[in-house]
């Protein structure tokens, strides 16, 4: 006998009876079926296998096909609103378990989950933008989405859309509908995407690694995941409560009312001893500490709020997250004894098919754009221009970032020590990973972004950034075409350099902000 299921069946039956005149035939029929099924299951005559064990066995049977299963679920959870029916964490945990068993690669799994989750969110976002308010106003009342609630949601996403996307990724119901609501409420894509990339990366990596580490006990993994979701929900509720209390007490009249109420309660006989101890602790300890931390806390909170420099910081962090994962994944996966990845094999095959003498000559000329002989003079000229406009933050980002890129490239080459292709068409030296030319070519992108941001008279800023990206891409592809590097070496070089410049940009933005605006204490 399972009393919890029986109580649930009785409660559902009572609900259906009370709401019988307001529910449609389909909803009423499904409710009756669910109540009957719960009653039968409560008797103990029927034993159903847990969803975790079913999906776990399925993952073991699929082997490498687990990639496809996880990809479909990660995409469909928001792209097709499957998350309203079945949470995707379980399937992703299965993927981590299968990776722990050595059947699939954990880095490839995280990359697939990350990419498909973002793709699903973008699909839902675009559907929300295309269907718009009219769709929600027409079909929303069936799901208690009234016009007033829709206006409230739109205002919420306008003020806190980024945080809603980031935190909502870990809350099942919010995760399934947040991208659609963000799109239908008119949230700009450039604001939605950085937060979504970070949230999807944290979400996918967390559950993949959780399954990978505890692969010998899938039940334990599922238990930890459910506890983690509950803990996160509790934290969210506490944060919302604290923020609500802060906004309430920010009004002088409300503070006066609260003070009077607390004083009245402290005079009660049972609470008087406690109040005598709590009053000095609160007014001599907690209140001064809260006032001291209010400024820095507000500053940190606003960095994740659209507007001011919050969107810039979040965008750079999103680039750094993708870049660092890509760089580390390839650094760990490639090596002198590992088999050549499929992407490298395919890239070499395409390069051989496109071989012509004149294209080799052009590639040899273009690949020099990624050498230090070109990149360092480019940086010096850019530093002079930025110094002319007193853009010292840009100068620091470019100088420190370029120095770190050079040091990181040489250090990683020595650590990974990956052999280069044997039939290179240009002179090569040192190990293959990462491609130094590809890493140095990202300097063109950094220069374009800094000039676009700090030089006011500069025209065609978007074109300049696109041109910088094109140079970096062309230099990387020439390294593969000339058989100087494997394709994964180029990807690693791009990722490493993008990560370093993004993190330097974050530090530069924060330092510049502190310099112009003292954080209140």
C-alpha positions in Angstrom: 0.0 0.0 0.0 1.3 3.4 -1.0 -0.7 6.0 1.0 0.9 9.1 -0.6 -0.4 8.0 -4.0 -3.8 7.3 -2.6 -4.0 10.7 -0.9 -2.9 12.3 -4.2 -5.7 10.4 -6.1 -8.3 11.5 -3.6 -7.1 15.1 -3.8 -7.2 15.0 -7.6 -10.7 13.5 -7.6 -11.9 16.3 -5.3 -10.3 18.9 -7.5 -12.0 17.5 -10.6 -15.4 17.4 -8.9 -15.1 21.0 -7.7 -13.9 22.2 -11.1 -16.1 20.0 -13.3 -18.1 22.9 -14.7 -15.0 24.9 -15.7 -12.8 22.1 -17.1 -13.0 21.0 -20.7 -13.8 17.5 -21.7 -10.2 16.7 -22.5 -8.8 18.0 -19.2 -11.6 16.3 -17.2 -11.0 12.9 -19.0 -7.3 13.0 -18.5 -7.8 13.9 -14.8 -10.1 11.0 -14.3 -7.7 8.6 -15.9 -4.8 10.0 -13.8 -6.8 9.6 -10.6 -7.8 6.0 -11.5 -4.1 5.2 -12.3 -2.9 6.7 -9.1 -5.5 4.7 -7.1 -4.4 1.4 -8.8 -0.8 2.2 -8.2 -1.4 3.0 -4.6 -2.6 -0.6 -3.9 0.9 -2.0 -4.7 -0.4 -4.4 -7.3 1.4 -2.6 -10.0 5.1 -1.9 -9.9 6.6 0.5 -12.4 10.3 0.8 -13.0 11.8 4.2 -12.2 12.4 6.5 -15.1 16.0 6.8 -14.0 16.6 3.1 -14.4 14.8 2.9 -17.8 16.7 5.8 -19.3 20.0 4.5 -17.7 19.6 1.1 -19.4 18.6 2.8 -22.6 21.8 4.9 -22.5 23.9 1.8 -22.0 22.3 0.1 -24.9 22.7 3.1 -27.2 26.4 3.6 -26.5 27.7 6.3 -29.0 24.1 6.9 -30.0 23.7 8.5 -26.6 25.0 11.6 -28.2 21.9 11.7 -30.4 19.5 11.0 -27.5 21.0 13.7 -25.3 21.1 16.2 -28.2 17.4 15.7 -29.1 16.3 16.1 -25.5 18.5 19.1 -24.8 17.1 20.8 -27.9 13.5 19.7 -27.5 13.2 20.7 -23.8 12.8 24.3 -24.8 12.7 24.2 -28.6 9.6 21.9 -28.6 8.5 22.6 -24.9 9.1 19.0 -23.9 10.4 20.4 -20.7 6.8 21.0 -19.6 6.3 17.2 -19.6 9.7 15.6 -18.9 12.8 17.3 -17.4 15.9 17.0 -19.5 18.3 16.7 -16.6 17.7 13.0 -16.3 18.7 12.3 -19.9 21.8 14.5 -19.6 22.7 12.6 -16.4 22.5 9.4 -18.4 24.9 10.8 -20.9 27.3 11.6 -18.1 27.0 8.1 -16.8 27.7 6.6 -20.2 30.7 8.9 -20.5 31.9 7.7 -17.1 31.7 4.2 -18.4 34.1 5.2 -21.2 31.7 4.7 -24.1 31.6 8.3 -25.1 33.7 11.4 -24.6 32.7 13.8 -21.7 33.9 16.9 -23.5 32.0 16.1 -26.7 28.9 15.4 -24.6 29.1 18.8 -22.8 29.7 20.5 -26.2 26.6 18.8 -27.7 24.4 19.6 -24.7 25.6 23.2 -24.6 25.0 23.8 -28.3 21.7 22.0 -28.5 20.4 23.7 -25.4 21.2 27.1 -26.8 19.7 26.1 -30.2 16.5 25.0 -28.5 16.3 28.3 -26.5 16.9 30.3 -29.7 14.1 28.4 -31.5 11.7 29.0 -28.6 12.8 32.7 -28.5 12.2 33.1 -32.2 8.8 31.4 -31.9 7.9 33.8 -29.2 9.0 36.8 -31.3 7.1 35.5 -34.3 3.9 34.5 -32.6 4.1 37.5 -30.2 1.6 38.9 -27.8 -1.3 38.0 -29.9 -0.6 34.3 -29.5 -0.3 34.6 -25.7 -3.4 36.8 -25.4 -5.4 34.3 -27.5 -4.2 31.1 -25.9 -2.8 32.4 -22.6 -6.1 32.4 -20.6 -6.2 28.6 -20.8 -3.0 28.6 -18.8 -3.9 31.5 -16.5 -1.8 34.0 -18.5 -4.0 37.0 -18.4 -3.3 40.4 -20.0 -2.3 41.8 -16.6 0.2 39.0 -16.0 1.6 39.4 -19.5 2.3 43.1 -18.8 3.9 42.2 -15.5 6.1 39.5 -17.2 7.1 42.0 -20.0 8.2 44.6 -17.4 10.1 41.9 -15.5 12.0 40.8 -18.5 12.7 44.4 -19.4 14.3 45.0 -16.1 15.7 41.5 -15.1 15.5 39.5 -18.3 19.1 38.4 -18.1 18.9 37.1 -14.6 15.6 35.4 -15.3 17.2 33.5 -18.2 20.4 32.7 -16.3 18.8 31.5 -13.1 15.7 30.1 -14.7 17.8 27.6 -16.7 18.0 25.5 -13.4 14.2 25.6 -12.7 12.3 23.1 -14.8 9.1 25.1 -15.5 10.8 28.4 -16.0 13.4 26.8 -18.3 10.7 25.5 -20.6 8.9 28.7 -21.1 11.3 31.5 -20.4 12.8 31.8 -23.9 9.4 32.0 -25.5 8.2 34.7 -23.0 11.5 36.6 -23.6 10.9 36.6 -27.3 7.2 37.5 -27.1 7.9 40.3 -24.6 10.3 42.0 -27.1 13.6 41.3 -25.3 16.4 42.0 -27.7 18.4 39.0 -29.0 21.7 40.7 -28.2 20.6 40.8 -24.5 19.1 37.3 -24.4 22.0 35.4 -26.0 24.9 36.1 -23.6 22.8 35.2 -20.5 21.5 32.1 -22.3 24.9 30.9 -23.4 26.2 31.2 -19.8 23.1 29.6 -18.3 23.0 26.7 -20.8 26.8 26.1 -20.3 26.5 26.0 -16.5 23.4 23.8 -16.6 24.8 21.3 -19.2 28.2 21.1 -17.6 26.8 20.6 -14.1 24.6 17.6 -15.0 27.1 16.0 -17.4 29.9 16.2 -14.9 27.6 15.0 -12.1 26.7 11.9 -14.1 30.3 11.4 -15.1 31.7 11.5 -11.6 29.0 9.3 -10.0 28.5 6.9 -12.9 28.7 3.8 -10.8 25.5 4.8 -9.0 22.9 6.5 -11.2 20.3 6.5 -8.4 22.7 8.6 -6.3 23.2 11.0 -9.2 19.5 11.5 -9.6 19.1 12.0 -5.9 21.8 14.6 -5.8 20.3 16.4 -8.8 16.8 16.5 -7.2 18.3 17.9 -4.0 20.3 20.4 -5.9 17.2 21.6 -7.8 15.4 21.9 -4.4 18.2 23.8 -2.8 18.4 26.1 -5.8 14.6 26.8 -5.6 15.0 27.5 -1.9 17.8 29.9 -2.5 15.8 31.7 -5.2 12.8 32.0 -2.8 15.1 33.4 -0.1 16.7 35.9 -2.5 13.2 37.0 -3.8 12.1 37.4 -0.1 15.2 39.5 0.8 14.8 41.7 -2.3 11.1 42.2 -1.6 11.8 43.1 2.0 14.6 45.5 0.9 12.3 47.3 -1.5 9.5 47.5 1.1 11.9 48.9 3.8 13.4 51.4 1.4 10.3 53.5 1.8 10.5 55.7 4.9 6.9 55.2 5.9 7.2 51.4 5.7 10.3 51.5 7.8 8.5 53.5 10.4 5.5 51.0 10.4 7.9 48.1 10.7 9.8 49.7 13.6 6.6 50.3 15.4 5.3 46.8 14.9 8.6 45.3 16.0 8.6 47.5 19.1 5.1 46.4 20.0 6.0 42.7 19.6 9.1 43.1 21.7 6.9 44.3 24.7 5.1 41.0 24.8 6.1 38.9 27.9 7.3 35.9 26.0 9.4 37.9 23.5 10.8 40.5 25.9 13.9 38.4 27.0 14.6 37.6 23.4 14.2 41.2 22.3 16.7 42.3 25.0 19.4 40.2 23.5 18.4 40.6 19.8 18.1 44.5 19.9 21.9 45.2 20.4 22.9 42.5 18.0 20.7 43.9 15.3 21.4 47.6 15.8 25.1 47.4 16.7 26.1 44.5 14.4 23.7 43.6 11.6 22.5 47.1 10.6 26.0 48.7 10.3 27.3 45.6 8.4 24.3 45.7 6.0 24.9 49.4 5.4 28.6 48.7 4.7 27.9 45.9 2.3 24.9 47.5 0.5 27.0 49.4 -2.0 29.3 46.6 -3.2 26.3 44.2 -3.2 24.3 46.6 -5.4 27.3 47.0 -7.7 27.7 43.2 -8.1 23.9 42.8 -8.7 23.8 45.4 -11.4 26.6 43.8 -13.3 24.1 41.1 -14.3 21.4 43.7 -15.1 21.0 44.9 -18.7 22.2 48.5 -19.1 25.2 50.3 -17.7 28.1 47.9 -18.2 26.2 44.7 -17.2 25.5 43.5 -20.8 29.1 44.1 -21.9 30.5 42.1 -19.0 28.0 39.3 -19.5 28.8 39.1 -23.2 32.5 38.9 -22.6 32.0 36.3 -19.9 29.9 34.2 -22.4 32.7 34.4 -25.0 35.2 33.4 -22.3 33.1 30.5 -21.2 32.8 29.0 -24.7 36.4 29.8 -25.5 37.9 28.3 -22.3 35.8 25.1 -22.6 36.9 24.7 -26.2 40.5 25.3 -25.5 40.7 22.9 -22.5 38.6 20.2 -24.2 41.0 20.1 -27.1 44.1 20.4 -24.9 43.0 17.3 -23.0 41.7 15.3 -25.9 44.5 15.8 -28.5 48.0 14.4 -28.0 50.9 12.6 -29.6 49.4 9.1 -29.2 45.7 9.8 -29.7 44.0 8.9 -33.0 43.4 11.8 -35.4 40.0 13.3 -34.8 37.4 13.1 -37.6 37.4 16.9 -37.9 41.1 16.9 -38.6 40.9 14.0 -41.0 38.1 15.8 -42.9 39.9 19.1 -43.0 43.1 17.5 -44.4 41.0 15.8 -47.1 39.3 19.0 -48.1 42.7 20.8 -48.2 44.1 18.1 -50.5 41.0 18.4 -52.8 41.4 22.2 -53.1 45.2 22.1 -53.7 46.4 24.4 -56.5 49.7 26.2 -56.9 48.2 29.7 -57.0 46.0 29.1 -53.9 49.1 27.9 -52.0 50.9 31.1 -52.9 48.0 33.3 -51.7 47.7 31.3 -48.5 51.4 31.8 -47.8 51.0 35.5 -48.1 47.8 35.7 -46.0 49.2 33.5 -43.2 51.8 36.1 -42.4 49.0 38.3 -41.0 49.1 35.9 -38.0 52.8 36.3 -37.3 54.3 38.4 -34.5 56.1 40.5 -37.1 52.7 41.8 -38.2 50.7 41.6 -35.0 53.1 43.5 -32.7 53.4 46.5 -35.0 49.6 46.5 -35.3 49.3 46.5 -31.6 51.8 49.4 -31.3 49.9 51.5 -33.8 46.6 50.8 -32.0 48.1 51.6 -28.6 49.2 55.0 -30.0 45.7 55.7 -31.4 44.0 54.7 -28.1 46.5 56.7 -26.1 45.7 59.8 -28.3 42.1 59.5 -27.2 43.1 58.7 -23.6 41.5 55.3 -23.8 43.8 53.8 -21.1 41.5 50.9 -20.4 41.8 49.8 -24.1 45.6 50.2 -24.0 45.8 48.0 -20.9 43.5 45.3 -22.4 45.4 45.2 -25.6 48.9 45.2 -24.1 48.2 42.7 -21.3 46.0 40.5 -23.5 48.5 40.2 -26.3 51.3 39.5 -23.8 49.3 36.7 -22.1 48.3 35.3 -25.5 52.0 35.0 -26.5 53.0 33.4 -23.2 50.0 31.0 -23.1 50.7 29.9 -26.6 54.3 28.9 -26.0 53.4 27.4 -22.6 50.6 25.2 -24.0 52.7 24.1 -26.9 55.4 22.8 -24.5 52.8 21.1 -22.3 50.7 19.4 -25.0 53.6 18.6 -27.4 51.4 17.5 -30.2 53.2 16.6 -33.5 52.5 18.7 -36.6 51.4 17.3 -40.0 54.4 15.8 -41.8 53.8 17.4 -45.2 53.8 21.1 -44.3 54.0 23.5 -47.2 55.7 26.2 -45.0 58.4 26.2 -42.4 57.2 25.1 -39.0 58.7 24.9 -35.5 57.6 23.6 -32.2 54.5 21.5 -31.4 51.2 21.9 -33.1 48.7 22.7 -30.3 47.6 25.4 -30.2 48.1 27.2 -33.5 50.1 30.3 -32.7 49.2 32.0 -35.9 45.5 31.5 -35.2 45.9 32.8 -31.7 47.8 35.9 -32.8 45.3 36.5 -35.6 42.6 37.2 -32.9 44.5 40.3 -32.2 42.9 41.8 -35.3 39.5 41.2 -33.7 40.6 42.8 -30.4 42.0 45.8 -32.3 38.8 46.2 -34.3 36.6 46.0 -31.1 38.7 48.5 -29.2 38.9 51.0 -32.0 35.2 50.8 -32.5 34.5 51.4 -28.9 37.0 54.2 -28.1 37.6 56.2 -31.3 34.6 58.5 -31.8 35.3 59.6 -35.3 35.7 56.1 -36.7 33.1 55.2 -39.4 31.9 51.7 -40.3 32.5 50.2 -36.9 30.5 47.1 -37.6 32.4 46.6 -40.9 35.7 47.0 -39.0 34.8 44.2 -36.5 33.6 41.9 -39.3 36.9 42.6 -41.1 38.9 41.7 -38.0 36.9 38.4 -37.6 37.5 37.6 -41.3 41.2 38.1 -41.0 41.4 35.8 -38.0 39.3 33.1 -39.8 41.4 33.4 -43.0 44.7 33.1 -41.1 43.5 30.0 -39.3 42.2 28.3 -42.4 45.5 29.0 -44.2 47.3 27.1 -41.5 45.2 24.0 -42.2 45.4 24.4 -46.0 49.2 24.7 -45.8 49.4 21.6 -43.6 51.1 23.6 -40.9 48.5 22.7 -38.2 45.6 20.4 -37.6 42.1 21.9 -37.6 41.7 21.3 -33.9 45.0 23.3 -33.4 43.4 26.3 -35.1 40.2 26.0 -33.0 42.3 25.8 -29.9 44.3 28.9 -30.8 41.2 30.9 -31.6 39.5 29.8 -28.3 42.5 30.5 -26.1 43.0 33.9 -27.5 39.3 34.8 -27.3 39.2 33.7 -23.7 42.2 35.8 -22.7 41.0 38.9 -24.4 37.5 38.5 -23.0 38.7 38.1 -19.5 41.1 41.1 -19.9 38.1 43.1 -21.2 36.0 42.2 -18.2 38.8 43.3 -15.8 39.3 46.5 -17.9 35.6 47.4 -17.8 35.4 46.9 -14.0 38.6 48.9 -13.4 37.4 51.7 -15.6 34.0 51.7 -13.9 35.5 51.8 -10.4 37.7 54.7 -11.6 34.8 56.8 -12.7 32.2 55.7 -10.2 33.2 54.9 -6.6 31.2 52.0 -5.3 29.3 53.3 -2.3 30.1 51.7 1.1 
